[in-house]
Amino acid sequence: MSTSHSDAIEAVLSAEGSASSLFLEGAIRKVDIGVYQHEHGSPQRVMFDIHVIVNDSRPSNDSIDQVLDYEYLVSSLDRVVAMDRPSLLETLVTRILDEVLAPSEVLAASVSASKLDVTDDDSRLGCTQTRVK
């Protein structure tokens, strides 16, 4: 089910009562992506913002083994970027969304990808997908 990030948060909070959020913002990777011939073999800078909503578990002690280690967001991103070349940002975002939703603690996620070097100014072009499990 696709929805907006705020709708996903609202749905999770309605069902769960409370939740926590983990995120990775502003991660830039060189990605060979694009539908146009001139883009093939010419990696582009793409910026990623990844937000996940997890069960609001409160650790009984201050230990990493009691929470979802948010570094899995970095490894998920890097694993997907290393996969077969996608033509569309939407395909890349869907793959990342599938990866970050995998842990059982994750209730919902939102992934944004923006091409940084497409326009002549500082604007960005991209897409966002949000999904509730």
LOLO-372771 format. One line per field, with one value per residue (C-alpha): residue in three letters; x, y, z. Coordinates in steps of 0.25 Angstrom, whole numbers, plus 5000, padded with zeros to 4 digits. Each point is the difference from the previous one (the first is absolute). Layout:
code: c(ala, ...);
X: c(X, ...);
Y: c(Y, ...);
Z: c(Z, ...);
REM end
This chain:
code: c(met, ser, thr, ser, his, ser, asp, ala, ile, glu, ala, val, leu, ser, ala, glu, gly, ser, ala, ser, ser, leu, phe, leu, glu, gly, ala, ile, arg, lys, val, asp, ile, gly, val, tyr, gln, his, glu, his, gly, ser, pro, gln, arg, val, met, phe, asp, ile, his, val, ile, val, asn, asp, ser, arg, pro, ser, asn, asp, ser, ile, asp, gln, val, leu, asp, tyr, glu, tyr, leu, val, ser, ser, leu, asp, arg, val, val, ala, met, asp, arg, pro, ser, leu, leu, glu, thr, leu, val, thr, arg, ile, leu, asp, glu, val, leu, ala, pro, ser, glu, val, leu, ala, ala, ser, val, ser, ala, ser, lys, leu, asp, val, thr, asp, asp, asp, ser, arg, leu, gly, cys, thr, gln, thr, arg, val, lys);
X: c(5000, 5006, 4997, 5006, 5010, 4991, 4988, 5010, 5003, 4986, 4996, 5011, 4997, 4985, 5003, 5012, 4997, 5015, 5012, 5014, 5007, 5014, 5006, 5011, 5000, 5008, 5008, 5006, 5004, 5005, 4990, 5000, 4985, 4991, 4992, 5008, 5011, 5010, 4997, 5005, 5014, 5000, 4997, 4992, 5000, 4987, 4996, 4992, 4991, 4995, 4990, 4995, 4990, 5002, 4993, 5002, 5008, 5007, 5013, 5001, 5015, 5009, 5004, 5000, 4995, 4987, 4996, 5001, 5014, 4997, 5013, 4992, 4994, 5014, 5003, 4986, 5003, 5014, 4995, 4989, 5009, 5009, 4989, 4997, 4999, 4985, 4995, 4990, 5002, 4986, 5007, 5011, 4992, 4991, 5012, 5005, 4986, 4999, 5014, 4997, 4986, 5006, 5003, 4988, 5001, 4997, 4986, 5001, 5010, 5002, 5012, 5003, 5010, 5004, 5009, 5009, 5007, 4988, 4996, 5008, 4998, 4999, 4987, 4998, 4992, 4995, 4989, 4996, 4992, 4994, 4995, 4993, 5002);
Y: c(5000, 5013, 5013, 5013, 5000, 5007, 4991, 4988, 5006, 5003, 4985, 4994, 5009, 4997, 4985, 5000, 5012, 5004, 4998, 5004, 5005, 4997, 5008, 5002, 5013, 5007, 4987, 5002, 4989, 4999, 4992, 4995, 5003, 5006, 4997, 5009, 4994, 5011, 4996, 4985, 4998, 5015, 4998, 5012, 5006, 4995, 5005, 4990, 5003, 4988, 5000, 4987, 4999, 4989, 4994, 5010, 4990, 5006, 4993, 4995, 5004, 5009, 4989, 4999, 4986, 5005, 5009, 4999, 5005, 5012, 4997, 4989, 5012, 5003, 4985, 4999, 5012, 4996, 4985, 5006, 5010, 4988, 4992, 5000, 5013, 5006, 5010, 5006, 5007, 4994, 4986, 5004, 5005, 4988, 4991, 5008, 5001, 4984, 4999, 5010, 4994, 4986, 5000, 4996, 5012, 5009, 5005, 5010, 5007, 5011, 5001, 5013, 5000, 5013, 5002, 5012, 5003, 5000, 5015, 5012, 5006, 4994, 4993, 4985, 4990, 4988, 4991, 4995, 4987, 4997, 4986, 4995, 4985);
Z: c(5000, 4996, 5008, 5004, 5012, 5009, 4997, 5003, 5013, 5003, 4997, 5008, 5012, 4999, 5000, 5010, 5009, 4999, 4991, 4998, 4988, 4994, 4989, 4990, 4993, 4990, 4996, 4986, 4991, 4986, 4992, 4986, 4997, 4989, 4988, 4990, 4993, 5004, 5015, 4998, 5005, 5006, 5015, 5006, 5014, 5007, 5014, 5008, 5013, 5007, 5011, 5007, 5011, 5010, 5012, 5012, 5008, 5012, 5003, 5014, 5000, 4991, 4991, 4984, 5001, 5005, 4988, 4985, 4996, 4991, 4993, 4992, 4992, 4995, 4996, 4994, 4991, 4996, 4997, 4991, 4993, 4996, 4994, 4985, 4993, 5001, 4989, 5010, 5013, 5004, 4998, 5008, 5011, 5000, 5002, 5012, 5006, 4999, 5007, 5011, 5003, 5002, 5015, 5009, 5008, 4988, 4999, 4989, 4991, 4991, 4990, 4991, 4989, 4993, 4988, 5004, 4986, 4991, 5000, 4998, 5014, 5014, 4998, 5001, 4992, 5007, 5006, 5013, 5004, 5013, 5004, 5013, 5002);
REM end
